[in-house]
Amino acid sequence: MITHIEFLLQTHDCVVIPGLGAVLAHGVAPRYVAEEGRWIAPRRVFSFNPALSRTDGLLADSVARKRQISKDAAASEVRKAVESMRRMLEAEHRLDLGAVGVLEMNGENLLSFTPGKCDWLSPGTMWLPSPTVGLLPKASDIVRKHEAIDRRRDVSGIMKRVAQIAACVAVMVGLGWAAVRNIADVSGEQFASIAPAHTDNVVEPGIMADNTPIVVILAKAPADEVIENTPVKQAVSVTDNKSDSYFLIVGSFNTRNEAEKYISQHTEIPLGILEKDGRYRVYAAGGSTAAEVYAAARSETISSRYPDSWVCRK
């Protein structure tokens, strides 16, 4: 029976064990774990409901197909197997359901269920990765960073201008000092309006160095660099449901304008429009099978907002 239960749970969300209870599969929507910095892919979790113990024939049909026997004979085998499982539970207070989980009974005959951790029971979601992604920087952090860069740039510009002014002052002082020394060392005869017989200007060796012209090259400071603030663009993921065959309908309208107006007023989750039979139906999820769409309808995000949604086939 355990093998049949595991096999049926791969494609069904409810498998009834007649007279004992039902194993239920629930879809869990993807979520982001900030502490770990990664997205958890959508998955299925299992629970046990002892109130759903009336047989629906699903387990007996599986046994009949496997053993190539009639449904009545298969139903008889299922009853015998379940009776054996119940006796084991009452005797050992524990029943191992394989990959599905463990069923336990306390002293007050109350059942508790611990689900197993086995991804292969959910082939539709077991292959989905759980990537690690970093969050985009906050706008406030970006503003503070650029403000700090601007402050450093302003201080640097002021220091450059101060250095230029200081260099110019030093050059002017140097030129003035050289000019004063040249005037102070000129021979006395050269100041007379009529010079004596001496016509040759005699220059002492020490004065030659002071009369050497001074050449000053002023380098133009480079223009300040301009850093443009580039806004952070948010990546938008668009879901294409054209290849899906089943849709979870949350509203039906006579015209496309009415459907688009409804979508503009309900922006909590992405919605699409399915045109069929002259009606424009707004859907919240799509899938290749009805089971996928029913699983989406039971998610917390959709069931809380659209409890009256229904499944439509394209």
Long-range contacts (C-beta under 8 A, 24 or more apart in sequence): 1-59, 1-78, 1-81, 1-82, 1-85, 2-96, 2-97, 2-98, 2-100, 3-98, 4-59, 4-62, 4-63, 4-66, 5-59, 5-97, 5-98, 5-100, 6-98, 6-99, 6-100, 6-121, 7-62, 8-58, 8-59, 8-62, 9-46, 9-100, 9-121, 10-120, 10-121, 10-122, 10-123, 11-291, 12-58, 12-291, 13-291, 13-294, 13-295, 14-52, 15-58, 15-59, 16-52, 16-53, 16-54, 16-55, 16-56, 16-58, 16-59, 17-53, 17-59, 17-82, 17-85, 18-53, 18-54, 18-55, 18-59, 18-78, 18-79, 18-82, 19-53, 19-55, 19-79, 19-82, 19-83, 19-86, 20-50, 20-53, 20-82, 20-85, 20-86, 21-48, 21-49, 21-50, 21-51, 21-52, 21-53, 21-111, 22-48, 22-49, 22-52, 22-53, 23-47, 23-48, 23-97, 23-100, 23-101, 24-48, 24-49, 24-52, 25-121, 25-122, 26-298, 27-295, 27-296, 27-298, 27-299, 28-299, 29-299, 29-300, 29-301, 34-135, 36-132, 37-132, 37-133, 37-134, 37-135, 38-130, 38-131, 38-132, 38-133, 39-130, 39-131, 39-133, 40-130, 41-125, 41-128, 41-129, 41-130, 42-125, 42-128, 43-119, 43-122, 43-125, 43-128, 44-121, 44-122, 44-124, 44-125, 44-295, 45-115, 46-100, 46-101, 46-115, 46-116, 46-121, 47-113, 47-115, 48-101, 48-103, 48-111, 48-113, 50-111, 124-292, 136-232, 136-234, 137-232, 139-232, 142-229, 142-232, 146-227, 146-229, 149-227, 153-224, 153-225, 153-227, 157-224, 160-221, 164-221, 167-218, 168-218, 171-216, 171-218, 174-214, 174-216, 175-214, 175-216, 178-210, 178-214, 181-210, 182-207, 182-210, 182-211, 185-210, 239-270, 239-272, 241-272, 241-283, 241-286, 243-288, 244-286, 244-287, 244-288, 244-314, 245-287, 245-288, 245-289, 245-313, 245-314, 246-286, 246-287, 246-288, 246-289, 246-290, 246-292, 246-293, 246-311, 246-312, 246-313, 246-314, 247-272, 247-274, 247-281, 247-283, 247-285, 247-286, 247-293, 247-311, 247-312, 247-313, 247-314, 248-283, 248-284, 248-285, 248-286, 248-293, 248-296, 248-297, 248-302, 248-306, 248-309, 248-310, 248-311, 249-274, 249-281, 249-282, 249-283, 249-309, 249-310, 249-311, 249-312, 250-282, 250-283, 250-284, 250-306, 250-309, 251-281, 251-282, 252-279, 252-280, 252-281, 252-282, 253-279, 253-280, 253-281, 253-282, 254-279, 254-280, 255-280, 256-280, 266-305, 268-305, 269-301, 269-302, 269-305, 274-312, 274-314, 276-312, 276-314, 281-312, 283-312, 284-309
